[in-house]
Amino acid sequence: MPVEQAQREALSHRFYSALVLPLKEDDAVDESGLRRLVRYYVDNARFSKVGGVIANAEAGEAFYLSDSEKRRALEIVLDEVNGRIPVLAGTFAWNTKETVELARHAKVAGASGIFVIPPAGSMDVAISWDSTKYPEVWLDQIKAQDAAVDMPIFTHPVSSPSQPWGIGLPLTPTLQICREVPNIVGWKTTYAYPGHRLLARGLREHAPGVALLCSSAHFFHEYLSVGNMDGTISGSWNYALEPMLDHIGAMQNNDLAAARRIWDGGLVRLHEYVYAELGRLHVRYKVSAWMRGLVDLPFMRDPMPRPRAVEFQTIRKLMLDAGIEVVRSESDIPVK
């Protein structure tokens, strides 16, 4: 049965971090490193009041983990959180049956909700998918998970690029999915800015119970200024937690001058570099988290590309400019 409105807002109007995944030199999951990363969030008194975390998101190697690794990662995150903040479970898998099984595991394990990601692989359901004409490609999979677990659902609505949406799912299939799956409580906004504005208007008018959970951190100032941001699902919390909390808090308190000082003082330039190339986004999340000392290695699992020297150099400078403590430099880059 649909999630009640009070529960929807309490769960969805939060700042979720899409966790990067600590790895060892042999690419095995660094379980102790994952626990340490989770503690970084739950032990932060400011973040734990307003935030949450997502295990097995795209930033967390979701496409390159076995089902058993995904289950174990979620169990570690839930154990370390111990009920202190909400935990969403990414359920991506290479077929619908496995997706449903991951959703069932998430419910049994005690996740607060599931984080659903569109199918991938064949060009039919990836680069060539016309989501407006054939919404069932993803909708049927969401419905299968919903029928199996009856939990709050958060979406990661990436799609083939289109105008004005960018890589976000167009409004027509978005509204159909929200209408046919009442358990959807949060919609991650992976959109180009013009598309985000249109999507926000459409959801406010036709699906007001679905929270706008913003992803593209380089637009947060604008989203906040026009009221089109209910929370986040973003990997940017892995590298800029403190100034992001400061900036969001200033905007929520209508202190525009303070918000601009933080934003223009270096935060927006850091975000702009991280998001400048979508093909490098998750690589740069990992480098940034490593620069902060939150993970021991800056690499993602193959076939994700290795970071380049210029990315280490540029990110370090931009983080320092934004007032973020950096504990590593180019001389610390491990050889792999």
Secondary structure as GFF3:
##gff-version 3
##sequence-region A 1 336
A	DSSP	alpha_helix	5	12	.	.	.	ID=ss1
A	DSSP	beta_strand	15	18	.	.	.	ID=ss2
A	DSSP	alpha_helix	31	42	.	.	.	ID=ss3
A	DSSP	alpha_helix	45	50	.	.	.	ID=ss4
A	DSSP	beta_strand	51	55	.	.	.	ID=ss5
A	DSSP	three_ten_helix	58	60	.	.	.	ID=ss6
A	DSSP	three_ten_helix	62	64	.	.	.	ID=ss7
A	DSSP	alpha_helix	67	81	.	.	.	ID=ss8
A	DSSP	beta_strand	87	90	.	.	.	ID=ss9
A	DSSP	alpha_helix	96	109	.	.	.	ID=ss10
A	DSSP	beta_strand	113	116	.	.	.	ID=ss11
A	DSSP	three_ten_helix	123	125	.	.	.	ID=ss12
A	DSSP	alpha_helix	136	149	.	.	.	ID=ss13
A	DSSP	beta_strand	153	155	.	.	.	ID=ss14
A	DSSP	beta_strand	158	162	.	.	.	ID=ss15
A	DSSP	beta_strand	166	168	.	.	.	ID=ss16
A	DSSP	alpha_helix	171	180	.	.	.	ID=ss17
A	DSSP	beta_strand	184	189	.	.	.	ID=ss18
A	DSSP	alpha_helix	193	206	.	.	.	ID=ss19
A	DSSP	beta_strand	211	214	.	.	.	ID=ss20
A	DSSP	three_ten_helix	217	219	.	.	.	ID=ss21
A	DSSP	alpha_helix	220	225	.	.	.	ID=ss22
A	DSSP	beta_strand	231	234	.	.	.	ID=ss23
A	DSSP	alpha_helix	237	252	.	.	.	ID=ss24
A	DSSP	alpha_helix	256	262	.	.	.	ID=ss25
A	DSSP	pi_helix	263	267	.	.	.	ID=ss26
A	DSSP	alpha_helix	268	274	.	.	.	ID=ss27
A	DSSP	three_ten_helix	278	280	.	.	.	ID=ss28
A	DSSP	alpha_helix	281	291	.	.	.	ID=ss29
A	DSSP	alpha_helix	309	321	.	.	.	ID=ss30
A	DSSP	three_ten_helix	330	332	.	.	.	ID=ss31
###
